[in-house]
Amino acid sequence: MDIRKIKKLIELVQESDIAELEIKEGEESVRICRHSPLPIQAGVQTFLVPASSVAAPTAEPSSNTGASKHYEDLDSHKLLSPMVGTLYLTDKNTDKPLCFLGQQVKQGDIVCIIEAMTMMNRIAADKSGTITAILIEDGEQIDFEQPLLVIE
């Protein structure tokens, strides 16, 4: 696809109130999303949640995650969901867990996947630290800005 066409499409998206635009020409396609943190690669998108996204406690952790029943410490840093969808804690291709209690993570490490509209979105840790609580279950439906993990 011609780079001039792509630049023109970007300008059109910026000038309008369209949030997302996808164009296909033969085997080539381009997808332009307004305010997307990272480019989409082969149908997989990675979201980095801002480190300032610490919410008041709203969800109780699942009983099988090993986390305490009430994680209401306001000083705890919670990784929040950037979208609505189905959350997966394991990679479907390799069956390896993406995160577990006590795991040391670095900012940018993939810790879970959210499936939204048949698209698999990789969710990255927004800060470095240790996962001290997993607040959701594998395969659970989640809401926008729902706390997923506690990273300290």
N, C-alpha and C positions, 0 to 999 in steps of 0.2 A: 504494500500500500504506500502511496506517495506521501512523503513527510509533509508536504504542503497541505494535503487533504486533512491529515491528522491535526496539524496546527489550526486549520480553519474549524474543524470539529470542536477542538478545545475552546476556541473563541466563542463558538455558538453556545456551548454548554455554560461558559462563564457569563455570557450576556443574558441567558434565559434563567428560568427557575427550575430547569431540569436537574434532577439529582444524579441521573445515570443515563448513559447512552452507549449502545452497543451496535456496531456496524460490521457486517460480514460481506466480503467480496471474494467469492470462490472459497479457497481454503484459508485465506487470511481473514483475521478479524481484529478489531480494536474495541476496547471497552474503556470508556471515560467516566470516572466517578468523581463527583464533586466532594471534596474534603476527605478523600480516602488516604489513610496514612502511608500505605505502601502500594506499589503497582501489583496488579494481578498477574500471576504467572501460571499458565496452563490450567486454568480453572481452580487454582488454589490461591487464597488470599490470606495474608498475615496481618493481624491487627495488633498494634501496640497501644495499650490503654495508658493515658497520661498518668504519671505518678501521683498527681494531685487528686486522682479519682478515689478518694477514701470516703465511703458512705457510712451513714449511721447504720447500725445493725438492723437488718430486716429479715434475714433468713436464719433458720436453725440448721446446723450441719446434719447430715445424714447419720443414722446410727451405725452404719457399717464402715464409716470412714476413719473411725478411731479418734475423731476430734471430740472435744468436750461438748456437752449438750448446749451450753449457752456461751457463745463467743461474742460477748457484748463489750469487750474492751475497746473503747473509742480510739485508743492509741494504736490499735492493731491496724496494719496496712492490708486492705482487702483488694484483690484483683477483681474488677467489675466486668461484667459481660458487656461488650460493645454492641450486642445485637440480640434479637430474639431467635431462638432455634433449639436444636437438640444438641446437647453437650456430650462429647466423648472424651474419656480420660485415657483411652488406649488407641494406638494407631491401628486402623482396620487392616492395613496392608501387612504389618509385621506382628500384630497382636502384642506389641510391647507397650507397657504403661508409659504415658507421656509425663506423668507426675505421680509422686507418692509422698506420704508423710515423712518428714525429716530430710527430704531431698534438698541439696544445695542447688540453687538456680542463679543464673546470671541474667541481668536485664537483656531481653531479646530471645531467651531460650523459649522454645515452644513447650507449653504446659498443658494444652488441651486443644480440642477441635470443636467448632460449633458448625453444625450443618444447618444452613438456612437456604431455603428454596433450591434444594438439591446441590448446593455449592458448599464445599468443605472449606471452612475458614480456620486457619491456624491462629491460635491465640498465644501471644508471647507474654512472658513475665515483664511487668513494667518496672521492676526493681530487682536488684540482687538481694539474696538472702536465703533463708530456710523456709520451706513450706511447713507451717505448723498446724494447719487445718485445711481439710478439703470439705467445702460446704455444700457440695452437690454430689449426685450419684451419676455413674456412667449411664448414658442414654436418657437422662432426665431432660424434660422441657424447661428451658430457662427464659427469663425475661430480660429486657434491656436494663443495664446497670444493676443486675442481680449479683451480689457477692459470690464469687466462685471459689477463691482460695485465700488463705491468709499467709502472707509472706513477711517474715520478720528478720 
